[in-house]
Amino acid sequence: MSLSPTESPTPAPAPSSAVPATGTPAPSSAVPAAGTPAPSSAAPAAGTTAPGSPAPSAAAPSPRVVTAAESRPVYELDAGRKVVAITVDDGPDPRYTPAVLALLDQYGIRASFFLIGENADAHPDLVREVAARGHHIANHSWSHPDLSGLSAAKVRDELGRTCELLGRLTGRAPTWFRAPGGGWSPTVLKVGAELGMRPMAWSVDPQDWATPGTDVITKRLEKELRPGAIVLTHDGGGDRSQTVAALKTFLPLLIDSGYRFTAPPG
């Protein structure tokens, strides 16, 4: 679900009005209201664990069981409610992830960070900090390839290595994954399910990965926004200063428009 310099700029598939699939859990109704107090600005320093947070374990937790209905890509949340999910791809990156975290803290927003294994391995303390601040940690493969063109063994290596690392760093196995560039295939979905993860796509894509300019990114976000949207942004994979600048305008606009924020269920 992310497009970055290494991803195909091919538009993502059209959002399905039937997503999430019938029988899958709906986003929690107890989502934090827009503008609610953010996690303490005195968030634990990188490498520490917030009180009450699960302590990192020596081994990755066991995966959950994913049903057939849950193994279809999710493009939207409940369109009947004025909620939106902010997702952030391709990090962690020590240049831009802290800036994105600061903005989310400022507005009391919980987001989902789809992390690349290689980047997480290079910046483990930053992974722990994202988790300690209450954000959802998800799997975006190990090296960001087009998974749809890989064998089952290679897909399992890309996703499995990342699952193991993120589980070990945070004490919680990732329950969602995103195929780089939206490269879904039956093999990718099957392997993801076997690893205990559901696939999340997106419905709002400002193509910030192409650095078209802050104003362009902001206008695309505003134009495509709708209730139930899953918004795609990036904090890694290149210069993301335009994305950070656009979020400074877009996030308060969402709050002023009455949107609430949610992370995916599970």
C-alpha positions in Angstrom: 0.0 0.0 0.0 2.7 2.4 -0.2 4.3 4.1 -3.1 7.9 5.2 -2.7 10.8 5.8 -5.0 11.3 2.0 -5.4 7.6 1.3 -5.9 5.6 1.2 -9.0 3.5 4.4 -9.4 0.6 2.3 -10.7 -2.5 3.5 -9.0 -3.8 1.3 -6.2 -6.9 -0.8 -6.9 -10.2 1.0 -6.5 -11.4 0.8 -2.8 -14.0 -1.9 -2.2 -17.2 -0.7 -0.6 -17.5 -4.1 1.1 -14.3 -3.6 3.1 -13.7 -4.6 5.8 -15.2 -8.0 4.9 -18.3 -9.1 6.6 -17.5 -10.8 9.9 -14.2 -9.0 10.3 -13.8 -6.8 13.4 -14.8 -3.2 13.0 -12.5 -0.5 14.2 -12.9 0.2 17.9 -15.6 2.7 18.7 -13.3 3.9 21.5 -11.0 5.7 19.1 -9.4 8.8 20.6 -11.3 11.9 19.7 -9.5 14.3 17.5 -7.6 16.7 19.6 -7.6 14.5 22.7 -4.5 14.7 24.8 -1.5 13.2 23.1 0.8 10.7 24.7 3.0 12.6 27.2 5.5 14.8 25.5 7.9 13.3 28.0 7.7 10.1 26.0 10.3 7.5 27.0 13.6 8.0 25.3 14.4 5.8 22.4 15.2 2.4 23.7 13.0 2.6 26.8 9.6 1.1 27.4 6.6 3.1 28.5 4.9 2.1 31.8 2.3 -0.6 31.1 3.8 -1.3 27.7 4.8 -4.9 27.0 8.5 -5.5 27.6 10.4 -6.6 24.6 10.8 -10.3 24.7 13.7 -12.5 23.7 11.7 -14.3 21.1 8.9 -13.1 18.7 5.4 -13.9 19.9 3.4 -16.6 18.2 1.2 -15.4 15.2 -2.5 -15.1 15.5 -4.9 -17.2 13.3 -6.2 -15.3 10.3 -9.5 -16.4 8.8 -10.2 -16.5 5.1 -12.4 -13.5 5.3 -9.6 -11.5 7.0 -7.1 -12.4 4.3 -8.5 -9.9 1.8 -6.8 -6.5 1.5 -8.6 -3.7 3.5 -9.0 -0.5 1.6 -11.4 1.4 3.8 -12.7 1.5 7.3 -16.4 1.9 8.2 -17.5 4.5 5.8 -20.6 5.1 7.9 -18.5 6.9 10.6 -16.4 10.1 10.3 -13.2 8.3 11.1 -9.9 8.1 9.3 -6.7 6.0 9.7 -3.4 7.7 9.2 -0.7 5.2 8.0 3.0 6.0 7.6 5.2 3.8 5.4 8.9 3.0 4.7 10.5 4.0 8.1 11.8 4.2 10.5 14.0 7.1 9.4 15.9 9.1 12.0 15.5 12.3 9.9 11.7 12.3 9.5 10.1 9.7 11.9 10.7 11.9 15.0 9.1 14.9 13.2 6.0 12.8 12.3 5.8 11.5 15.9 5.9 15.0 17.2 3.0 16.1 15.0 0.9 13.1 16.0 1.6 13.7 19.6 0.6 17.4 19.2 -2.8 16.4 18.0 -3.4 13.3 20.0 -3.5 11.0 17.0 -2.6 7.3 16.9 -1.3 6.1 13.5 -0.1 2.9 12.0 3.6 2.7 11.0 4.4 0.1 8.3 8.1 -0.5 8.9 10.7 -1.9 6.5 12.7 -4.6 8.2 16.1 -3.3 7.1 15.3 0.1 8.5 13.9 -1.3 11.7 17.1 -3.4 12.1 19.2 -0.3 11.6 17.2 1.8 14.0 15.8 -0.5 16.7 15.5 2.2 19.4 13.3 4.3 17.0 11.0 1.2 16.5 10.6 1.0 20.3 9.9 4.7 20.5 7.1 4.5 17.9 5.6 1.6 19.9 6.0 3.3 23.2 4.1 6.4 22.0 1.1 4.2 21.4 1.2 3.7 17.6 0.5 0.5 15.7 3.5 -1.3 14.4 3.0 -3.1 11.1 5.0 -5.1 8.6 6.1 -3.6 5.2 8.5 -6.4 4.2 12.3 -6.6 4.8 13.7 -4.9 1.7 10.7 -3.3 0.0 10.5 -5.5 -3.2 7.5 -6.2 -5.4 6.3 -9.2 -3.4 3.8 -10.2 -6.2 6.8 -11.3 -8.4 8.5 -13.4 -5.8 8.2 -17.1 -4.9 6.4 -18.2 -1.8 9.8 -18.9 -0.1 11.1 -15.4 -0.9 7.8 -13.8 0.3 8.0 -15.8 3.5 11.6 -14.6 4.0 10.7 -10.9 3.4 7.7 -11.0 5.7 8.8 -13.6 8.2 12.2 -11.9 9.0 10.3 -8.6 9.5 7.7 -10.3 11.8 10.4 -11.8 13.9 12.3 -8.6 14.3 9.4 -6.4 15.1 8.0 -9.0 17.5 11.3 -9.2 19.3 11.7 -5.4 19.5 8.2 -4.6 20.7 7.1 -7.8 22.4 4.1 -8.0 20.1 3.8 -9.8 16.8 2.6 -7.5 13.9 -1.0 -8.3 13.0 -1.1 -6.2 9.7 1.1 -6.0 6.7 1.3 -3.9 3.5 2.7 -5.2 0.3 5.1 -2.5 -1.2 3.4 -0.8 -4.1 0.2 -2.7 -3.4 1.8 -5.9 -4.9 -0.9 -8.3 -3.7 -1.0 -11.8 -5.1 -2.6 -15.1 -3.9 0.8 -16.2 -2.7 1.5 -12.9 -0.8 -1.9 -13.0 0.9 -1.5 -16.7 1.8 1.9 -16.3 3.3 0.8 -13.2 5.2 -2.1 -15.1 6.7 0.1 -18.0 7.7 2.3 -15.5 9.5 -0.8 -14.2 11.4 -1.2 -10.9 9.5 -4.1 -9.2 7.7 -3.4 -7.1 4.5 -4.0 -3.4 4.6 -4.2 -1.3 1.4 -5.2 2.4 1.3 -7.9 4.6 -0.2 -6.2 8.0 -0.1 -2.8 8.3 -1.8 -1.2 11.8 -2.2 1.8 10.2 -3.9 4.1 12.1 -1.6 6.8 9.5 -2.4 7.3 11.5 -5.7 7.9 14.8 -3.8 5.5 16.8 -6.0 5.6 19.7 -3.5 4.0 20.4 -0.2 1.0 22.2 -1.7 0.3 19.4 -4.1 0.4 16.8 -1.4 -1.9 18.8 0.8 -4.4 19.4 -1.9 -4.5 15.8 -2.9 -5.1 14.8 0.7 -7.9 17.2 1.1 -9.5 16.3 -2.3 -9.5 12.5 -1.7 -10.5 12.5 2.0 -13.7 10.9 2.9 -15.2 9.0 6.0 -13.6 5.7 6.5 -10.4 6.6 4.5 -7.1 4.9 5.0 -4.5 7.6 4.3 -1.1 6.7 2.9 1.9 8.8 3.8 5.7 8.2 4.1 8.4 8.9 6.6 11.1 7.0 4.9 12.5 6.1 1.5 13.9 9.5 0.6 13.4 13.2 1.4 10.1 13.3 3.3 10.3 17.0 4.4 7.4 17.8 2.0 5.2 15.1 3.7 6.0 16.5 7.2 5.1 20.0 6.0 1.8 18.8 4.4 0.8 17.0 7.6 1.2 20.2 9.6 -1.6 21.6 7.5 -3.7 18.4 6.9 -3.9 17.1 10.5 -5.5 20.2 12.1 -7.8 20.5 9.0 -9.1 16.9 9.8 -9.7 17.8 13.4 -11.5 21.1 12.5 -13.7 19.0 10.1 -14.8 16.7 12.9 -12.8 13.6 12.0 -11.8 11.1 14.6 -8.7 8.9 14.3 -8.3 5.2 14.7 -5.7 2.5 14.2 -6.8 -0.8 12.7 -8.4 -3.4 14.9 -6.3 -6.3 16.2 
